[in-house]
């Protein structure tokens, strides 16, 4: 009885496909992108295909990052993303936007697909990376009343922070 149960479990594992950790074969763009870790969204490319992957360097290990990929013809259509380290170990996967907390590698491969079934196409999509900062950047920074002894500096807070 144990042999039959083990056989059925192995057979089910073989026949029932698992999806969601897609590996793409085509590198695009051909040169790696480098994260500036500024908290401002950076464009990786404005024309990646589902079936491409991009190399992104300069990530801060332990940092939080948000990856997006949307179809250019309809930006409400989000692509499926798989984030892997340089050795092709899966770090995270899911539909865009995909937030990865406490990233474990400073260089990653970001794989693009239509869905968790790893579908491909030749339609342009725009991919971005954003470093999620714990203290967001101030907005609308302005300097006024500048004299030789002082100046007034004003800004709009970038999040819910209460102290600077």
N, C-alpha and C positions, 0 to 999 in steps of 0.2 A: 504494500500500500504506500509506503514511504517513497519508493522509487517512482510510482505513478504520479504522486503529488509533486515531487521535485521535477519530473519530466514536464508536467502540465504548467508549472510555474515558469520553467525555462522556455517552453514553447510560447506561452503568453507574452513573455518579455521580448521574444524575438518577433512575434507577429504584430504586437501593438507598438507602433512607432512612437518615439519620444521626440518632441519638437522644442524649439525655443532657444537652442544654443547654436545659432547659425554661424557657419564659417564661410566667408566669402573668399574668392580666389583672386579678384582683380584689385590691385592697389590703385587708389585714386584719392587725392592727387599723388603724383609720383614723388614729391618731396614731403617730408613730415611737416605737420603743423606743430607749432610750439605754443603752449598755453602761456599767456602773460600773467595769469593768476590775479587779474585786476578786479574781478567782480563784474566786469562788463562782458556781455556776450561777444564771442569771437566767431567769425565765420570760418569754418574749415573748408567748405567748398560750396559753390552755388549750383553744382551739377554732378552730384554723385548718383549712381544707379543702385537700385536694389540688386545686390550681388557684388558690390564693391566693398572695400574696406579702406580706412585711413589710419595712418600712424600719427599719434599725437604724443609729443615729448614735453618735458618741462612741468609735469604735474607734481604737486607736493604730496608725498606719501602721508596719509592720514587726513588729507583734505577732502572736502565734499565738492562734487562736480555734477552739473546738470548737462546732459547731452540731448540735443534735439535733432530731428530730421523730418522735414515736411516736404510733401510733393509740391513742386513749383506751380502746377496748374490749379491746385486747390489746397491751400495751406491748412485746411481743416483735416487733411489726410495725413496722419502721422505714421511713420515707418517703424518697423520693429528693429531694435538695436541689440547687439551683443558686444559687450566690452570684455576684451581679453588682454592678458599681460603679454609681454614679448615672447613667452614660451607657449602661447596659445592656451593658457589656463583661463577658464571663464571666471570673470570677476562679478559680472551682473548681466542680466538681460531683461528685456521688456519693451513695451510700447513707448515711443517717444511722447512726451519728454521723460527721460530716464535719469533719476538722481542716484548717484553712487556716493554713499557716505563712507568715510574712512578708507579712501582708495588705497590699494596695497602696492601700487606700482607707479613709478615716475614716467614710464613710457607704456602706452597702450595701443591696441589695435581696436578700432571701432568698426564693427561690421554692420552693414545695412541690408535689410530684407523687407519684403512687402508685409510679411506677417510671421507668426511663430512657426509656420510651415516652411519657412526659409525661401519663399517665393522670390523670383527675380524679375526685373524688367529693364527697359532702356529709357525710362522717363526721368528727367532731371529732378532732383530733390536738393534742398538746401540743408546742410548740416552745420550745427554750431556747438560750441562748448562754453560753459559759464562756470567760473569758480564761485561756489556759494560761500560768501563771506559771513563770519559771525558778527561782524560789525560792518554793515553796508556802507558804501561810499556816500558822502553827502552830495546833495543835488543843488544845482543853481548857486554855486559858490560865487560870491561877489565881494569885491574889495572896494571900499569907498573912503572918503575923507582922509586920504593919504597925506601925511605931513612928515616932516623930518623926525618927529618924535612918536608917531603913532599912526594907526589906521583902524578902520572898522571893517570887520570881516563877518559876513552873514552867509547862511546856507539853509537849505531845507533838509531835514533829516531823511536819511535813505531807508529807514525801517522804523522799528519801534524803540530804538535806543533812547535813553533818558540822561546819559552822562557821556562826556567826551574828554 
